[in-house]
Amino acid sequence: MTRRGWVLFLAMGVIWGVPYAMIRIAVEDFDPIVVAFGRTLLGALILLPIALYTKALTPVLRHWRPLLLYTLVEITGPWLLIGFAETTLNSSTVGLLIAAVPLIAVVIVTKLGHDRFDARRTIGLIVGFAGVAALVGFDIDLTQPAAIGAIGLTTIGYAVGPIIINRALAELPPLGVVTGSLILAAVIYAPFAAWRRPAHFTADASWSVLGLAVICTAAAFLVFFALISEVGPARATVITYINPAVAILLGVTLLDEPLTIGMGIGFPLVILGSILGTARTRTAEQPDSTPVPQSPSQV
């Protein structure tokens, strides 16, 4: 990998490990739907001029049906659900649970018939889900089933999103897909955000929403596209294994969240399981097989 590639890779690992801490700060004062709305609206406003200038948005709008479906499962649902979960769960815990997305994705892709289970992949899934079980068992208050369910639905949405892209949006400009999705998500959130608007805009929460929009959404997508161009889509998805480490580090150091036994056991198991479970099978793949990518909006 080139020096530029490493810089982009490390930047993405940090950028998409940061949102969980920012969301945790924001939802202390703002309703989760207000946080999601602010992030999507501001992110869309920043990316829209670039998308229009590069003419990336027009072809995407012609495919509004799959774009809407992608938006619902990849942005609208997950970003609201993560905010809701972080009203009760630590940001580092949520970041580590989200790291299980590749495991969910490989199960879905295999069930669709685009890949198959071999011994290594099976072991990877067992190890990864054992890590999730350790995290839930040691760290999460099981009297909060709604928060656990919210993250569960989020991981499923994040796993399904790339499959929709692969099947219906792969030939479209990525910048146009992202910008169109952010616009749609903001429109969907708008009436609910207006209803739940805060009485006071505190500094910490406001800066966190702005950071989510500018750094973790608009800038993140631009850096991610540059990373794909530099190192290819396969290597680019490896940032999935860096993000939870950053989330844990920030949660522990900045938000005084505990470094728990569940994290100590669950983190290496989830990452190891994801690496083993998402590795390509040794047999030749069919030309139209669906990979297990990570969508650029998964934070």
PASEBA-1860 file (N, C-alpha, C; in nm, 3 decimals):
! residues 299
1> MTRRGWVL> 0.084/-0.119/0.000/0.000/0.000/0.000/0.088/0.124/0.000 ~ 0.049/0.228/-0.074/0.126/0.350/-0.083/0.112/0.431/0.046 ~ 0.201/0.530/0.059/0.193/0.617/0.177/0.058/0.689/0.182 ~ 0.010/0.733/0.065/-0.121/0.799/0.060/-0.231/0.704/0.103 ~ -0.218/0.578/0.059/-0.316/0.478/0.098/-0.320/0.457/0.247 ~ -0.203/0.450/0.311/-0.198/0.432/0.456/-0.257/0.551/0.529 ~ -0.228/0.672/0.479/-0.284/0.792/0.543/-0.436/0.789/0.535 ~ -0.490/0.758/0.418/-0.635/0.751/0.401/-0.695/0.640/0.487
9> FLAMGVIW> -0.627/0.526/0.493/-0.674/0.411/0.570/-0.683/0.446/0.718 ~ -0.577/0.504/0.772/-0.576/0.539/0.914/-0.676/0.650/0.943 ~ -0.690/0.745/0.850/-0.788/0.851/0.868/-0.929/0.795/0.877 ~ -0.961/0.698/0.790/-1.094/0.640/0.792/-1.118/0.559/0.919 ~ -1.014/0.489/0.964/-1.028/0.412/1.087/-1.064/0.500/1.205 ~ -1.004/0.619/1.209/-1.034/0.713/1.317/-1.170/0.779/1.295 ~ -1.194/0.827/1.174/-1.318/0.901/1.146/-1.441/0.818/1.176 ~ -1.440/0.689/1.140/-1.558/0.607/1.163/-1.554/0.532/1.296
17> GVPYAMIR> -1.454/0.564/1.379/-1.457/0.518/1.517/-1.507/0.627/1.610 ~ -1.505/0.751/1.562/-1.544/0.868/1.641/-1.695/0.883/1.662 ~ -1.781/0.851/1.564/-1.923/0.885/1.576/-1.992/0.833/1.701 ~ -1.951/0.717/1.750/-2.021/0.661/1.864/-2.009/0.750/1.988 ~ -1.891/0.807/2.009/-1.872/0.900/2.120/-1.952/1.028/2.098 ~ -1.950/1.077/1.974/-2.025/1.199/1.944/-2.175/1.179/1.962 ~ -2.225/1.065/1.918/-2.368/1.036/1.933/-2.404/1.028/2.081 ~ -2.317/0.964/2.159/-2.342/0.952/2.303/-2.354/1.089/2.368
25> IAVEDFDP> -2.268/1.182/2.329/-2.274/1.319/2.384/-2.401/1.389/2.338 ~ -2.434/1.375/2.209/-2.547/1.447/2.152/-2.680/1.402/2.212 ~ -2.698/1.271/2.233/-2.828/1.222/2.280/-2.850/1.249/2.428 ~ -2.750/1.301/2.496/-2.771/1.340/2.636/-2.864/1.460/2.644 ~ -2.866/1.544/2.539/-2.948/1.664/2.541/-3.051/1.670/2.428 ~ -3.023/1.599/2.317/-3.115/1.601/2.203/-3.181/1.465/2.187 ~ -3.304/1.466/2.137/-3.369/1.340/2.102/-3.291/1.274/1.989 ~ -3.279/1.140/1.989/-3.203/1.072/1.883/-3.246/1.108/1.742
33> IVVAFGRT> -3.374/1.135/1.721/-3.418/1.167/1.585/-3.371/1.307/1.545 ~ -3.356/1.396/1.641/-3.302/1.529/1.613/-3.155/1.518/1.574 ~ -3.082/1.432/1.644/-2.941/1.410/1.612/-2.927/1.353/1.471 ~ -3.007/1.252/1.439/-3.000/1.191/1.305/-3.039/1.291/1.197 ~ -3.142/1.371/1.222/-3.184/1.471/1.124/-3.076/1.575/1.100 ~ -3.018/1.627/1.208/-2.913/1.727/1.192/-2.794/1.673/1.113 ~ -2.758/1.550/1.142/-2.645/1.489/1.073/-2.673/1.471/0.924 ~ -2.790/1.419/0.889/-2.821/1.394/0.748/-2.842/1.525/0.672
41> LLGALILL> -2.911/1.621/0.733/-2.937/1.748/0.665/-2.808/1.822/0.636 ~ -2.725/1.840/0.737/-2.600/1.914/0.718/-2.506/1.838/0.624 ~ -2.500/1.707/0.639/-2.416/1.628/0.550/-2.460/1.639/0.406 ~ -2.591/1.636/0.384/-2.644/1.649/0.248/-2.613/1.786/0.190 ~ -2.627/1.889/0.270/-2.600/2.025/0.222/-2.454/2.044/0.183 ~ -2.364/1.975/0.252/-2.221/1.985/0.219/-2.189/1.908/0.091 ~ -2.245/1.790/0.076/-2.214/1.706/-0.039/-2.291/1.744/-0.166 ~ -2.407/1.807/-0.150/-2.492/1.837/-0.266/-2.422/1.920/-0.372
49> PIALYTKA> -2.352/2.029/-0.339/-2.284/2.105/-0.445/-2.181/2.022/-0.521 ~ -2.110/1.934/-0.450/-2.010/1.850/-0.516/-2.078/1.750/-0.608 ~ -2.187/1.691/-0.560/-2.261/1.594/-0.642/-2.319/1.660/-0.766 ~ -2.371/1.781/-0.752/-2.427/1.852/-0.866/-2.318/1.891/-0.965 ~ -2.205/1.936/-0.913/-2.094/1.978/-0.999/-2.041/1.861/-1.081 ~ -2.032/1.744/-1.018/-1.980/1.625/-1.086/-2.090/1.549/-1.161 ~ -2.212/1.599/-1.156/-2.328/1.538/-1.222/-2.350/1.393/-1.175 ~ -2.325/1.371/-1.045/-2.337/1.237/-0.989/-2.478/1.207/-0.938
57> LTPVLRHW> -2.559/1.311/-0.921/-2.689/1.291/-0.857/-2.798/1.254/-0.956 ~ -2.796/1.312/-1.074/-2.905/1.292/-1.170/-2.931/1.145/-1.205 ~ -2.829/1.066/-1.240/-2.858/0.925/-1.272/-2.911/0.846/-1.153 ~ -2.877/0.888/-1.033/-2.923/0.817/-0.912/-3.072/0.838/-0.892 ~ -3.120/0.958/-0.918/-3.261/0.989/-0.894/-3.353/0.907/-0.983 ~ -3.302/0.861/-1.096/-3.384/0.777/-1.184/-3.408/0.639/-1.122 ~ -3.330/0.604/-1.020/-3.344/0.475/-0.952/-3.390/0.499/-0.808 ~ -3.492/0.581/-0.793/-3.532/0.625/-0.660/-3.589/0.513/-0.574
65> RPLLLYTL> -3.647/0.411/-0.634/-3.705/0.303/-0.552/-3.598/0.225/-0.476 ~ -3.497/0.169/-0.544/-3.392/0.101/-0.466/-3.314/0.197/-0.378 ~ -3.302/0.323/-0.422/-3.234/0.422/-0.339/-3.310/0.445/-0.209 ~ -3.443/0.451/-0.217/-3.525/0.468/-0.098/-3.510/0.348/-0.005 ~ -3.513/0.227/-0.061/-3.497/0.107/0.021/-3.361/0.106/0.089 ~ -3.258/0.139/0.013/-3.123/0.146/0.070/-3.117/0.248/0.182 ~ -3.178/0.363/0.161/-3.178/0.469/0.262/-3.244/0.422/0.390 ~ -3.355/0.352/0.379/-3.429/0.306/0.497/-3.347/0.207/0.579
73> VEITGPWL> -3.281/0.111/0.512/-3.211/0.005/0.587/-3.070/0.045/0.626 ~ -3.012/0.144/0.558/-2.872/0.178/0.582/-2.852/0.308/0.658 ~ -2.946/0.401/0.648/-2.930/0.531/0.713/-3.046/0.563/0.806 ~ -3.166/0.573/0.752/-3.280/0.620/0.831/-3.301/0.535/0.956 ~ -3.308/0.404/0.938/-3.328/0.316/1.052/-3.207/0.309/1.144 ~ -3.089/0.272/1.092/-2.973/0.255/1.179/-2.931/0.380/1.256 ~ -2.927/0.497/1.192/-2.878/0.614/1.263/-2.973/0.657/1.375 ~ -3.101/0.634/1.357/-3.197/0.660/1.464/-3.183/0.555/1.575
81> LIGFAETT> -3.171/0.429/1.536/-3.163/0.320/1.633/-3.035/0.326/1.715 ~ -2.924/0.364/1.653/-2.799/0.377/1.728/-2.812/0.488/1.832 ~ -2.870/0.600/1.792/-2.891/0.709/1.887/-2.978/0.666/2.003 ~ -3.085/0.593/1.973/-3.173/0.544/2.078/-3.097/0.449/2.171 ~ -3.018/0.358/2.115/-2.944/0.262/2.197/-2.844/0.332/2.287 ~ -2.783/0.440/2.238/-2.681/0.508/2.316/-2.738/0.595/2.427 ~ -2.868/0.604/2.437/-2.927/0.671/2.554/-2.913/0.581/2.678 ~ -2.888/0.452/2.657/-2.873/0.360/2.770/-2.744/0.279/2.766
89> LNSSTVGL> -2.686/0.258/2.649/-2.563/0.179/2.636/-2.442/0.269/2.618 ~ -2.325/0.222/2.661/-2.201/0.296/2.639/-2.167/0.300/2.490 ~ -2.105/0.408/2.448/-2.069/0.423/2.307/-1.972/0.314/2.264 ~ -1.877/0.278/2.351/-1.779/0.175/2.317/-1.846/0.039/2.299 ~ -1.947/0.011/2.381/-2.020/-0.115/2.368/-2.094/-0.121/2.236 ~ -2.160/-0.012/2.199/-2.233/-0.006/2.073/-2.137/-0.022/1.955 ~ -2.022/0.048/1.962/-1.925/0.037/1.853/-1.875/-0.104/1.833 ~ -1.856/-0.178/1.942/-1.810/-0.315/1.931/-1.920/-0.407/1.879
97> LIAAVPLI> -2.044/-0.385/1.920/-2.155/-0.466/1.869/-2.173/-0.447/1.719 ~ -2.156/-0.323/1.673/-2.170/-0.295/1.529/-2.061/-0.367/1.449 ~ -1.949/-0.397/1.515/-1.840/-0.468/1.445/-1.882/-0.608/1.402 ~ -1.996/-0.655/1.452/-2.044/-0.788/1.413/-2.117/-0.785/1.279 ~ -2.131/-0.669/1.217/-2.203/-0.658/1.090/-2.147/-0.753/0.983 ~ -2.014/-0.765/0.965/-1.965/-0.858/0.862/-2.013/-1.001/0.885 ~ -2.030/-1.041/1.012/-2.077/-1.176/1.040/-2.221/-1.194/0.994 ~ -2.305/-1.093/1.020/-2.444/-1.099/0.975/-2.448/-1.100/0.822
105> AVVIVTKL> -2.363/-1.018/0.762/-2.363/-1.006/0.616/-2.327/-1.138/0.550 ~ -2.228/-1.207/0.604/-2.185/-1.331/0.539/-2.293/-1.439/0.552 ~ -2.369/-1.438/0.661/-2.480/-1.533/0.675/-2.586/-1.505/0.569 ~ -2.620/-1.376/0.551/-2.723/-1.339/0.453/-2.678/-1.374/0.311 ~ -2.555/-1.337/0.279/-2.503/-1.363/0.144/-2.500/-1.513/0.116 ~ -2.461/-1.591/0.214/-2.456/-1.736/0.196/-2.596/-1.793/0.179 ~ -2.691/-1.747/0.257/-2.828/-1.795/0.246/-2.891/-1.759/0.111 ~ -2.844/-1.648/0.052/-2.894/-1.610/-0.079/-2.832/-1.694/-0.191
113> GHDRFDAR> -2.737/-1.777/-0.156/-2.677/-1.867/-0.254/-2.559/-1.809/-0.328 ~ -2.506/-1.695/-0.283/-2.394/-1.632/-0.352/-2.259/-1.676/-0.298 ~ -2.260/-1.752/-0.194/-2.137/-1.802/-0.136/-2.170/-1.927/-0.059 ~ -2.072/-1.988/0.003/-2.100/-2.110/0.077/-2.020/-2.111/0.207 ~ -2.065/-2.190/0.302/-1.993/-2.208/0.426/-1.885/-2.314/0.407 ~ -1.764/-2.282/0.450/-1.661/-2.385/0.462/-1.619/-2.389/0.608 ~ -1.523/-2.474/0.641/-1.484/-2.491/0.781/-1.433/-2.361/0.842 ~ -1.350/-2.288/0.765/-1.294/-2.164/0.818/-1.402/-2.061/0.844
121> RTIGLIVG> -1.494/-2.048/0.752/-1.601/-1.951/0.768/-1.692/-1.988/0.885 ~ -1.722/-2.115/0.899/-1.806/-2.161/1.009/-1.740/-2.131/1.143 ~ -1.610/-2.160/1.152/-1.536/-2.131/1.274/-1.538/-1.981/1.303 ~ -1.520/-1.901/1.198/-1.521/-1.756/1.213/-1.653/-1.706/1.270 ~ -1.764/-1.760/1.219/-1.895/-1.719/1.268/-1.914/-1.760/1.414 ~ -1.870/-1.880/1.449/-1.883/-1.925/1.588/-1.800/-1.837/1.681 ~ -1.676/-1.809/1.642/-1.589/-1.725/1.723/-1.645/-1.584/1.736 ~ -1.688/-1.527/1.624/-1.740/-1.390/1.627/-1.864/-1.376/1.711
129> FAGVAALV> -1.957/-1.466/1.695/-2.080/-1.458/1.774/-2.055/-1.491/1.921 ~ -1.951/-1.570/1.949/-1.912/-1.593/2.088/-1.863/-1.462/2.150 ~ -1.793/-1.382/2.070/-1.749/-1.251/2.118/-1.867/-1.159/2.148 ~ -1.966/-1.160/2.060/-2.086/-1.081/2.084/-2.156/-1.128/2.210 ~ -2.166/-1.260/2.227/-2.231/-1.315/2.345/-2.157/-1.274/2.473 ~ -2.024/-1.275/2.467/-1.945/-1.234/2.584/-1.971/-1.087/2.618 ~ -1.976/-1.004/2.514/-2.000/-0.862/2.536/-2.138/-0.840/2.598 ~ -2.239/-0.905/2.542/-2.375/-0.889/2.593/-2.385/-0.946/2.735
137> GFDIDLTQ> -2.327/-1.062/2.756/-2.339/-1.126/2.885/-2.271/-1.051/2.997 ~ -2.152/-0.995/2.969/-2.076/-0.927/3.074/-2.110/-0.779/3.089 ~ -2.144/-0.713/2.977/-2.149/-0.566/2.978/-2.288/-0.505/2.972 ~ -2.386/-0.578/2.923/-2.515/-0.516/2.893/-2.620/-0.559/2.994 ~ -2.691/-0.459/3.045/-2.803/-0.487/3.136/-2.917/-0.546/3.054 ~ -2.946/-0.673/3.079/-3.046/-0.742/3.000/-3.188/-0.695/3.030 ~ -3.201/-0.602/3.125/-3.332/-0.542/3.150/-3.359/-0.428/3.052 ~ -3.265/-0.405/2.958/-3.282/-0.303/2.854/-3.294/-0.371/2.718
145> PAAIGAIG> -3.396/-0.453/2.698/-3.406/-0.528/2.571/-3.426/-0.438/2.449 ~ -3.487/-0.321/2.470/-3.512/-0.232/2.356/-3.381/-0.185/2.294 ~ -3.284/-0.150/2.378/-3.154/-0.104/2.327/-3.082/-0.217/2.254 ~ -3.086/-0.337/2.311/-3.023/-0.452/2.246/-3.091/-0.481/2.113 ~ -3.224/-0.476/2.112/-3.298/-0.498/1.988/-3.266/-0.393/1.883 ~ -3.247/-0.267/1.927/-3.216/-0.159/1.833/-3.083/-0.185/1.762 ~ -2.983/-0.231/1.836/-2.854/-0.260/1.775/-2.864/-0.384/1.688 ~ -2.944/-0.481/1.730/-2.964/-0.599/1.647/-3.024/-0.564/1.512
153> LTTIGYAV> -3.126/-0.478/1.511/-3.186/-0.435/1.385/-3.087/-0.353/1.302 ~ -3.005/-0.274/1.370/-2.905/-0.194/1.299/-2.806/-0.283/1.226 ~ -2.757/-0.387/1.293/-2.661/-0.475/1.227/-2.722/-0.545/1.105 ~ -2.850/-0.580/1.115/-2.916/-0.642/1.000/-2.929/-0.542/0.886 ~ -2.970/-0.419/0.918/-2.981/-0.316/0.815/-2.848/-0.288/0.748 ~ -2.741/-0.277/0.828/-2.609/-0.252/0.773/-2.560/-0.369/0.687 ~ -2.605/-0.490/0.718/-2.566/-0.605/0.638/-2.642/-0.611/0.506 ~ -2.769/-0.567/0.508/-2.854/-0.573/0.388/-2.820/-0.459/0.291
161> GPIIINRA> -2.781/-0.344/0.344/-2.756/-0.227/0.260/-2.660/-0.252/0.145 ~ -2.541/-0.308/0.170/-2.447/-0.334/0.061/-2.501/-0.431/-0.043 ~ -2.587/-0.523/-0.001/-2.646/-0.616/-0.096/-2.738/-0.542/-0.193 ~ -2.813/-0.444/-0.140/-2.899/-0.362/-0.226/-2.814/-0.284/-0.326 ~ -2.703/-0.228/-0.278/-2.613/-0.156/-0.368/-2.562/-0.249/-0.477 ~ -2.518/-0.367/-0.438/-2.462/-0.461/-0.534/-2.564/-0.501/-0.640 ~ -2.689/-0.515/-0.601/-2.792/-0.564/-0.693/-2.858/-0.455/-0.775 ~ -2.869/-0.333/-0.720/-2.950/-0.232/-0.788/-2.880/-0.098/-0.811
169> LAELPPLG> -2.772/-0.070/-0.737/-2.712/0.063/-0.744/-2.563/0.061/-0.776 ~ -2.509/-0.054/-0.806/-2.364/-0.068/-0.822/-2.309/0.014/-0.938 ~ -2.388/0.033/-1.043/-2.339/0.103/-1.161/-2.352/0.254/-1.150 ~ -2.407/0.303/-1.040/-2.429/0.446/-1.023/-2.313/0.511/-0.948 ~ -2.293/0.643/-0.965/-2.185/0.712/-0.895/-2.204/0.703/-0.744 ~ -2.105/0.654/-0.669/-2.119/0.640/-0.523/-2.154/0.772/-0.454 ~ -2.093/0.883/-0.500/-2.123/1.012/-0.439/-2.269/1.048/-0.457 ~ -2.324/1.016/-0.573/-2.465/1.044/-0.597/-2.555/0.959/-0.509
177> VVTGSLIL> -2.518/0.832/-0.489/-2.597/0.743/-0.403/-2.597/0.796/-0.260 ~ -2.481/0.832/-0.210/-2.471/0.881/-0.072/-2.548/1.012/-0.056 ~ -2.528/1.106/-0.147/-2.596/1.235/-0.137/-2.747/1.218/-0.147 ~ -2.792/1.138/-0.243/-2.935/1.113/-0.255/-2.993/1.048/-0.131 ~ -2.920/0.955/-0.072/-2.967/0.888/0.049/-2.977/0.985/0.166 ~ -2.879/1.072/0.180/-2.883/1.169/0.288/-3.000/1.265/0.272 ~ -3.027/1.306/0.149/-3.141/1.396/0.125/-3.271/1.326/0.160 ~ -3.288/1.203/0.114/-3.409/1.128/0.145/-3.425/1.108/0.296
185> AAVIYAPF> -3.316/1.073/0.363/-3.322/1.050/0.507/-3.362/1.177/0.581 ~ -3.304/1.290/0.539/-3.338/1.418/0.604/-3.486/1.451/0.586 ~ -3.538/1.425/0.467/-3.680/1.451/0.442/-3.768/1.361/0.529 ~ -3.729/1.235/0.544/-3.806/1.142/0.627/-3.802/1.184/0.774 ~ -3.685/1.224/0.820/-3.670/1.264/0.960/-3.740/1.395/0.994 ~ -3.747/1.488/0.897/-3.783/1.627/0.922/-3.909/1.646/1.007 ~ -4.025/1.591/0.972/-4.144/1.617/1.054/-4.132/1.567/1.197 ~ -4.065/1.453/1.215/-4.048/1.398/1.350/-3.948/1.480/1.431
193> AAWRRPAH> -3.843/1.529/1.363/-3.744/1.612/1.430/-3.805/1.745/1.473 ~ -3.894/1.799/1.389/-3.962/1.924/1.425/-4.048/1.904/1.549 ~ -4.112/1.788/1.557/-4.198/1.757/1.671/-4.116/1.739/1.799 ~ -3.995/1.683/1.786/-3.911/1.654/1.902/-3.799/1.756/1.919 ~ -3.811/1.872/1.856/-3.703/1.970/1.861/-3.674/2.011/2.006 ~ -3.547/2.034/2.038/-3.511/2.067/2.176/-3.550/2.210/2.213 ~ -3.578/2.229/2.339/-3.609/2.363/2.387/-3.484/2.449/2.393 ~ -3.370/2.387/2.420/-3.243/2.458/2.428/-3.137/2.379/2.350
201> FTADASWS> -3.053/2.452/2.278/-2.946/2.390/2.202/-2.815/2.405/2.281 ~ -2.781/2.302/2.357/-2.660/2.307/2.438/-2.536/2.299/2.349 ~ -2.426/2.354/2.398/-2.305/2.362/2.318/-2.249/2.224/2.285 ~ -2.237/2.138/2.387/-2.176/2.006/2.363/-2.255/1.925/2.261 ~ -2.387/1.920/2.277/-2.470/1.843/2.185/-2.468/1.903/2.044 ~ -2.472/2.035/2.035/-2.472/2.102/1.904/-2.341/2.078/1.830 ~ -2.229/2.091/1.901/-2.100/2.065/1.837/-2.086/1.919/1.795 ~ -2.144/1.830/1.873/-2.137/1.688/1.838/-2.214/1.660/1.710
209> VLGLAVIC> -2.334/1.718/1.696/-2.412/1.700/1.574/-2.337/1.759/1.454 ~ -2.278/1.875/1.473/-2.201/1.937/1.365/-2.082/1.850/1.326 ~ -2.014/1.794/1.427/-1.902/1.706/1.399/-1.946/1.580/1.325 ~ -2.060/1.524/1.365/-2.114/1.407/1.297/-2.140/1.437/1.150 ~ -2.195/1.554/1.122/-2.230/1.591/0.985/-2.107/1.621/0.900 ~ -2.017/1.703/0.954/-1.903/1.751/0.875/-1.793/1.644/0.865 ~ -1.753/1.589/0.980/-1.639/1.498/0.982/-1.680/1.354/0.950 ~ -1.783/1.306/1.023/-1.817/1.164/1.016/-1.913/1.130/0.903
217> TAAAFLVF> -1.963/1.231/0.832/-2.052/1.204/0.720/-1.993/1.259/0.591 ~ -1.993/1.391/0.576/-1.947/1.451/0.450/-1.800/1.420/0.422 ~ -1.712/1.458/0.516/-1.569/1.434/0.494/-1.539/1.285/0.487 ~ -1.608/1.206/0.570/-1.582/1.062/0.573/-1.610/0.997/0.438 ~ -1.720/1.034/0.374/-1.752/0.975/0.245/-1.649/1.012/0.140 ~ -1.607/1.137/0.139/-1.508/1.181/0.041/-1.375/1.107/0.061 ~ -1.334/1.092/0.188/-1.210/1.019/0.216/-1.225/0.871/0.180 ~ -1.343/0.814/0.207/-1.365/0.673/0.177/-1.358/0.647/0.027
225> FALISEVG> -1.417/0.736/-0.053/-1.411/0.720/-0.198/-1.267/0.730/-0.246 ~ -1.190/0.823/-0.186/-1.049/0.835/-0.223/-0.973/0.709/-0.184 ~ -1.007/0.650/-0.069/-0.941/0.527/-0.025/-0.971/0.412/-0.120 ~ -1.096/0.400/-0.162/-1.133/0.294/-0.258/-1.055/0.312/-0.388 ~ -1.045/0.436/-0.433/-0.972/0.464/-0.557/-0.824/0.429/-0.543 ~ -0.771/0.447/-0.423/-0.628/0.425/-0.400/-0.593/0.278/-0.380 ~ -0.675/0.206/-0.299/-0.637/0.069/-0.262/-0.737/-0.037/-0.307 ~ -0.851/0.005/-0.363/-0.952/-0.090/-0.407/-1.054/-0.118/-0.298
233> PARATVIT> -1.172/-0.166/-0.336/-1.280/-0.185/-0.239/-1.252/-0.294/-0.136 ~ -1.180/-0.399/-0.171/-1.156/-0.509/-0.077/-1.073/-0.462/0.042 ~ -0.961/-0.397/0.013/-0.876/-0.348/0.122/-0.944/-0.237/0.201 ~ -1.023/-0.156/0.132/-1.087/-0.043/0.200/-1.179/-0.090/0.312 ~ -1.242/-0.206/0.296/-1.336/-0.252/0.397/-1.268/-0.300/0.524 ~ -1.136/-0.314/0.523/-1.065/-0.361/0.642/-1.073/-0.258/0.754 ~ -1.111/-0.134/0.724/-1.128/-0.034/0.830/-1.233/-0.079/0.931 ~ -1.319/-0.172/0.891/-1.420/-0.225/0.983/-1.355/-0.279/1.110
241> YINPAVAI> -1.232/-0.330/1.099/-1.166/-0.391/1.213/-1.094/-0.287/1.300 ~ -1.080/-0.164/1.250/-1.013/-0.058/1.326/-1.115/0.026/1.404 ~ -1.232/0.047/1.344/-1.332/0.135/1.403/-1.366/0.103/1.548 ~ -1.393/-0.025/1.582/-1.431/-0.053/1.721/-1.320/-0.024/1.820 ~ -1.195/-0.042/1.778/-1.083/-0.011/1.868/-1.081/0.138/1.900 ~ -1.106/0.220/1.798/-1.111/0.365/1.819/-1.230/0.402/1.907 ~ -1.344/0.337/1.883/-1.463/0.365/1.963/-1.439/0.332/2.110 ~ -1.374/0.219/2.136/-1.344/0.181/2.274/-1.247/0.280/2.337
249> LLGVTLLD> -1.143/0.316/2.264/-1.042/0.409/2.315/-1.104/0.543/2.352 ~ -1.188/0.597/2.263/-1.250/0.726/2.290/-1.351/0.716/2.405 ~ -1.427/0.608/2.408/-1.525/0.592/2.515/-1.459/0.587/2.651 ~ -1.347/0.515/2.659/-1.278/0.499/2.787/-1.205/0.626/2.828 ~ -1.136/0.691/2.733/-1.052/0.806/2.767/-1.129/0.937/2.776 ~ -1.227/0.958/2.688/-1.297/1.086/2.684/-1.429/1.086/2.761 ~ -1.499/0.974/2.760/-1.629/0.970/2.824/-1.627/0.893/2.956 ~ -1.509/0.853/3.000/-1.493/0.781/3.127/-1.577/0.653/3.132
257> EPLTIGMG> -1.594/0.588/3.018/-1.664/0.461/3.015/-1.570/0.351/3.062 ~ -1.622/0.248/3.128/-1.533/0.144/3.183/-1.476/0.054/3.074 ~ -1.353/0.009/3.096/-1.294/-0.094/3.012/-1.326/-0.227/3.081 ~ -1.417/-0.302/3.025/-1.478/-0.413/3.096/-1.421/-0.549/3.054 ~ -1.457/-0.650/3.132/-1.419/-0.787/3.098/-1.482/-0.826/2.964 ~ -1.608/-0.785/2.944/-1.676/-0.816/2.819/-1.602/-0.763/2.698 ~ -1.549/-0.641/2.708/-1.472/-0.584/2.597/-1.342/-0.661/2.577 ~ -1.276/-0.694/2.689/-1.150/-0.765/2.680/-1.164/-0.900/2.612
265> IGFPLVIL> -1.275/-0.968/2.638/-1.300/-1.098/2.575/-1.366/-1.082/2.438 ~ -1.469/-0.996/2.433/-1.549/-0.984/2.312/-1.478/-0.921/2.195 ~ -1.397/-0.816/2.220/-1.334/-0.743/2.110/-1.246/-0.832/2.023 ~ -1.147/-0.902/2.080/-1.064/-0.986/1.992/-1.142/-1.098/1.925 ~ -1.243/-1.152/1.994/-1.321/-1.261/1.933/-1.404/-1.210/1.815 ~ -1.467/-1.094/1.830/-1.548/-1.039/1.721/-1.461/-1.008/1.600 ~ -1.346/-0.945/1.624/-1.259/-0.908/1.512/-1.201/-1.033/1.445 ~ -1.154/-1.129/1.525/-1.100/-1.252/1.468/-1.208/-1.327/1.391
273> GSILGTAR> -1.328/-1.334/1.449/-1.438/-1.402/1.382/-1.476/-1.334/1.252 ~ -1.474/-1.202/1.250/-1.507/-1.128/1.128/-1.403/-1.153/1.018 ~ -1.277/-1.156/1.057/-1.171/-1.181/0.959/-1.185/-1.321/0.899 ~ -1.205/-1.420/0.985/-1.220/-1.557/0.937/-1.351/-1.576/0.860 ~ -1.458/-1.518/0.912/-1.589/-1.541/0.853/-1.609/-1.473/0.719 ~ -1.540/-1.362/0.697/-1.560/-1.290/0.571/-1.451/-1.319/0.469 ~ -1.355/-1.403/0.503/-1.251/-1.439/0.406/-1.314/-1.513/0.289 ~ -1.262/-1.490/0.171/-1.315/-1.555/0.052/-1.292/-1.706/0.060
281> TRTAEQPD> -1.390/-1.780/0.010/-1.371/-1.924/0.003/-1.264/-1.956/-0.100 ~ -1.202/-2.071/-0.086/-1.090/-2.105/-0.174/-1.133/-2.144/-0.313 ~ -1.258/-2.186/-0.326/-1.307/-2.222/-0.459/-1.334/-2.099/-0.540 ~ -1.330/-2.112/-0.670/-1.355/-1.998/-0.757/-1.497/-1.951/-0.740 ~ -1.514/-1.820/-0.732/-1.647/-1.764/-0.715/-1.712/-1.741/-0.849 ~ -1.845/-1.743/-0.848/-1.919/-1.714/-0.969/-1.903/-1.567/-1.005 ~ -1.907/-1.533/-1.133/-1.887/-1.395/-1.173/-1.985/-1.299/-1.110 ~ -2.110/-1.345/-1.082/-2.210/-1.253/-1.030/-2.226/-1.268/-0.880
289> STPVPQSP> -2.128/-1.331/-0.812/-2.142/-1.353/-0.669/-2.140/-1.221/-0.595 ~ -2.212/-1.216/-0.485/-2.222/-1.095/-0.406/-2.112/-1.093/-0.301 ~ -2.027/-0.992/-0.299/-1.924/-0.983/-0.197/-1.985/-0.945/-0.063 ~ -1.902/-0.937/0.038/-1.950/-0.895/0.169/-1.883/-0.763/0.202 ~ -1.921/-0.654/0.133/-1.857/-0.526/0.155/-1.914/-0.454/0.275 ~ -1.849/-0.349/0.314/-1.904/-0.262/0.418/-1.947/-0.133/0.352 ~ -2.071/-0.097/0.373/-2.122/0.025/0.311/-2.056/0.147/0.373 ~ -2.034/0.254/0.294/-1.969/0.373/0.347/-2.051/0.451/0.446
297> SQV> -2.173/0.413/0.475/-2.254/0.488/0.570/-2.266/0.418/0.704 ~ -2.184/0.317/0.727/-2.203/0.236/0.846/-2.139/0.297/0.968 ~ -2.190/0.407/1.012/-2.152/0.461/1.140/-2.258/0.559/1.186
END
